[in-house]
Amino acid sequence: MAVEQASILAQIQSVRDSLPPETAQNVRTRSELLQAAKKLVADLESPGDICERVVYQYVEIASIKVAIDLGIFKILEAAHGPKSVAELAEETKADPVLVGMALSRIMRSLASLLAVDNAGQELYTSNKVSKTFTIPKFAAGVKMSLDWAIPNWLQMPSWLEEIGYQNPSVGNDTTVKRAFKTDESGFEIISRIPGLLDAFSLHMSAFHEGRANWLDFYPVEEEMFKGFHSDDPKATMFIDIGGALGSEVVALEQKYPHCPGRLILEDLPHVVEQVGKTDTMETIPYDMFTPQPIKGARIYYLRNVLHDWTDDKCREVLRTVSAAMTPGYSKILINEWVVSEQHPTSFMTIMDLTMMCVWASGERTAAQWKALVESVGLRIARIYEPGDGVSESIIEVILKEG
């Protein structure tokens, strides 16, 4: 038995050692390997192991938040060798006597969670996990989770019981009211909690990290450029509705520098005023629940916008766009997850439940997308999938008569 166990451990270590560096860059391969590793862990866990992992999981993020607040991860990354707990206590400017004891316990916790490497008795070095949380956009996610997401998640069981386990449809009757004891909207709360809006915005810039970009699998030249009214100098190629700081317009320009037509970013006034002027991207202050000011554009693009809203509010948005579309020419590109009903990823389902709790909205399946767009006189021409099981798809939508 011991020989067999040693052989299995050797095989696992051999697989780990033989992984080529480019494996992490291939979204599909990485996703499949991670899923296989998760299944292996699930098969190995005892009921006690499962209970420990589920029941005490928030201790992990709390320990990481302490390390971020004290600057421990940055100290370890900058170090040329292992750091002792005493050195860490001194460098964090905390009382070495009072904090040192607590810090020893935090560091032991971080090491057990593989967030730092143990290099000896009370000696620690940085690793891939600790280095990740020295990057501001990932560190911001920890604050967002503790200050915003977790309080909402904790209210989910009692909230669902209270509403009779019905699918929520009222955007202001969510876990937010219970978690924060207020009638304010989620957006209002995010804006008033110190530092949360900045953390939220910063972390959203990392939301697509490690996933395929739509420009890598959607046939832009065939579906956008071909048939474009290039003879009209005022013709609009691409409008990013609710596009924040315009990263998708920039990405389109970079990948297709010959892209014809006007490229437009639309978002609320306080958002677009933060965008620097460019020679090619126009900015228009715009509320997507009001009539679309640009008529007859080739592409109306919505990325991770509709998952924030109930079906009724999404219909309002889609109607304003459809009213501006030219039949047989204009298209809406919805860049969001199409959730598999049989094999959804864990992060998709986490985000779906988060959207349900906070906004009474959610991530949608292919059938749900079809029902939504058809309810406003549109139809799905085609769904372009990235093929990796984890990235957002492109749902190409046209007018029914188009």
Secondary structure, DSSP 4 states (H G I P E B T S, - for coil): -HHHHHHHHHHHHHHHHH--GGGGG-HHHHHHHHHHHHHHHHHH--HHHHHHHHHTTHHHHHHHHHHHHHTHHHHHHH-SS-EEHHHHHHHTTS-TTHHHHHHHHHHHHHHHTTSSEEEETTEEE--HHHHHTTSHHHHHHHHHIIIIIHHHHHHHHHHHHHTTTPPP--TTSSHHHHHHTSS--HHHHHHHSTTHHHHHHHHHTTTTTTS--GGGTS-HIIIIITT--TT-TT-EEEEEET-TTTHHHHHHHHH-TT--SEEEEEE-HHHHTTSPP-SSEEEEE--TTS--SS-S-SEEEEES-GGGS-HHHHHHHHHHHHTTPPTTT-EEEEEE-EE-SSS--HHHHHHHHHHHHHHS---EEHHHHHHHHHTTTEEEEEEE--SSSSSPEEEEEEETT-
